[in-house]
Amino acid sequence: MRPPTAAAALLLALAPAALATEAVEARYVARVAGFRVMTIDVHAAIGPDTYRITARARSAGLATLATRFDHTATAEGAVTDAGIRPFRFRAEGKWQGETRRVDLALAETPPRIALDPPEVPEREPVPPTLAQGGVDTLTALLAVSRQVARLGARGCDLEVTVFDGRRLKKITLAPSGEGRVPGHPEVTAVRCHIEGRQLAGFWRDWDREEAERPQTGMVWIAAPFDGAPALPLRLEMGIDWLGTLVVTLTEAHPPALPAATQ
């Protein structure tokens, strides 16, 4: 089974910049065939000039019987009139007991890529020149959410190249109108059709035709409460023979203020 990288990527973004810094904490739960398989905790601080987004994804429920992971990623960059400009992406976590780290300096030309462990012979490496102009997974959906917040359904008309240090993908979104969010009929959200296609970073023993086959789905984007920035409320994504991965927002609120010191 191919890992649902495009799906994960589309969940880890938060919303538009404002005149003052917006900070949001959110939790998502991922399910396959109704069974819980992953939780994602997100913290985003988006100001008029800079942004910082951190997301922690952990295996849960039945998924822990087959694989265990605990992965934290952080993206930092600039907010400009021309759009989002990523500076750095870092990720660290455990996969099946093995520590993995990624450090990308995306503002450099070509991007500086540091991987621990380095790429193994079984995987085709992504040349830095090929990753030039790509953005990390968190920044990609920050850009999408900002555009949807500004333009509504028309904001879904977007194509972005996403690089996570080991894989390069093209994510294409297209407008699909507005509608009720499944499971939350009281909420109306912008719907974006998604197609994710891997471009580089393939396992050498994969069937190439199968590996290049696009994954498709739908994401619903809206503000979860009055005064909140827009963010993904629900994602449905096909993931090979397992069927459909469904990721839903279960909690969203401003960060708790630190306790006052005496």
N, C-alpha and C positions, 0 to 999 in steps of 0.2 A: 504494500500500500504506500502511495506517496504521502508524505506528511502534508497536512492542510495548511501550508505556509501562507498561501494567499488569503485563506480565511482568517488565520490568526492575525495576519497583517491588518485586515480590514476592521478588526475589533479594537486595535490598540491606538485610536486617535481621538482627540478631543478638539474642541470647537474653536470658534473664531476669536481673533484678538479684539480687544475693546480699548477704550481710551485709558482704562486702568487695568491692572493685572487681574485676570480671572483665574481662580484656582478651584479645581473640582476633584473630588475623589469618587471613584465608581467601582462597582464590582459586577463581573459578568460570570455566568455559568454556561458551560458548553455541554450539550447532550447529543448522543447518537442513539437512534432508536429508542428515545425516551430515557436513556440511562446517562447519568452524570459522568463526564469523563475529564473535565478540566475546569478550573476557576482562574479568572484573570482579575487582578486588582490594579487599578490605574490611578495615578496622581498626575495632574497636569496643571502647570502654571504658565499662563500665556499673557504676556504683557504687550505694550505698544511697540516694543523694539526687539524683544527676545522671547524665547519659549524654552520650557524644559518639561519633558514628559517621561514618566517612569511607569513601567508595566511589569508586573510579576505574574507569570503563568505557571500553574502547578497541576500535575496530574491529580485526578480525584476519582472516587468511586471505582467502577469496574476497570477503568483504564490502568489502575495501579497493579492489576493482576498481570498485565502484559508488559507495561513499561512504566518507569517512574522518572519524572523530571520536575525540576524546580528552577525556573529560568527568569532572571530579571534583566530588563533592557532599559536604557536611558538614552534619550535623544535631546540634543541641545542645538539651538540655531538662532537665526535672526528673523524678525518679522519686518518686511519692507513693503513699500508701495508696489514693488514689482512682484511680490509674492514671498513664499517661504524659502529660506536659504539655510540648509543644514550645515552645522559645523562639525559635530562629532556624534558618533553613535557607539555606545559600549554595551556589551551584553556578557553576562556571566551566569553560569548555572551548572546543575548536575543533570546528566542524562545517563540513566542506567548506572549510576554510581561514579561516572567519569566527569571530571570538571572540564568545562569548555568555556573559552573566552573569545570575544570578538572586540576589536577596537578599530573603528573606521574614522579617519580624518577626511571627511567628504569635501571640505573646502579646498583641499590641496589638488594640484593638477600634475599627474593623475592622482586619484585618491590613494592615501596611504592605508594599507590593509595589514593588520596584525592579527594572526589567528593562533590560538593555543588550544588543542594541538594543531600543528600545521595541517594543511590538506593532505589526505592520505592518497596513495597511488590509485586507489579504487575510484576516486572521484576526480572528474575533470576540473582543474582550477579555473577561476574566472580571472582573466587578465585585467589588471587595473585600468588599462585604456578602454576596455569594453564597459567597465562600470562607470566611466566618466559621465557625469550628468545625471546619474541615478541618485535616488534618495533612499533613506532607510525606511523601514516599515512604519515606524511611528510618525515620522514627518510626512509620509505619503498621505496618510489619512487625516492628518491635521489640515493639509492643503485641501482635501476633498470636503471636509466638514466646514471649513471656512467658506469655500465656494458655494456649497449648498445653503449655508446660512445667509449668504449675500444674494444669491440668485434664485433660490427655491429649486424646483425640479430641474431647471436648466443648468444648475450647478453640477449635475451628475454627468454632464458631457465633458469627460476628462480622460486623459491617458497619461500614465506615469510609469516610469521604469523604477523598480524597487530592487535594492541590493542589500542583503543581510550579512555579507561577508563571505558566504559560501555559495549562494544561489542568486542568479539574476532573473527577474521576472518582469513581464509587462502586464500591468493591470489596466484594463479598459472598463470604464463605467459609462452607462448610457441612461438617460432619463426613462423612468417608468411611472411617471405621474405621482399622485399622492393617494394615500389610502390608510385605512385603519391598521394598526399594528396587531398581528395575530396574538391572541392572549390578552390584549389590552384594547378592547373595542372603543374605549373612551378617548384613545390617543390617535390623532392623525399625524402622519409623518410623510416626508419625501421618500420615495422609493427609487433606488438606483440598481439597475441590473449590472452585475459584475462578471467579468471574464478575466481569469488569471492564467497566463501562459508562461512556462519556464523557457528561458532563452539560453542559459548557460549554467554550469555547475552541476552537470548530470553525473549520477553514478555510472561508471563505465559498463557495468553488467546489466543495466536497465534496458528494456526494450525501448529504443529511442522514439518510435512512433507513439507508444503508450505514454512515455514521459513528456512528450511535447503536446499531448492532448490537453486542451484547455479545461480548467475547472470553472464552472459557472454557478451563479447564485443571485441572491437579492439581499440588499441591506436597506433598513429603514432608519432615517436620520431625522431627529427633532430634538427640541429642548425637553428634558425630562420633567422640569417643573418651571414655574414662572420665575423669570430672572436668571435662569441657567443658560449656558451656551448650548448650542446644538451638539449632539453626539450620537453615535450609532445606538439604537435601541434594540435592534434585533438583526441577526445575520442568518441566512440559510445558504449553505454551500454544499454542492455535491462533492463527495470525496471517494471516488472509485466505488469498489464493490461494497463498502460499508454503508453506502446510501447518503443521507444528508446530515451534515453537521449543523446543529441549531444552537446559536449562541444568543443569550438574552441578557439584557441589563436587569439586574435584580436590586441594585441600590445605587443612588447618586446623591451627593450632598456636598456643600462647601466643606473644606477641611476644618477640623476642630481647631479653635484658637489655643495657643499654648497657655498653660496655667500662669496666672499672674504671679510674679515673684514678690515676696515681702521685702 
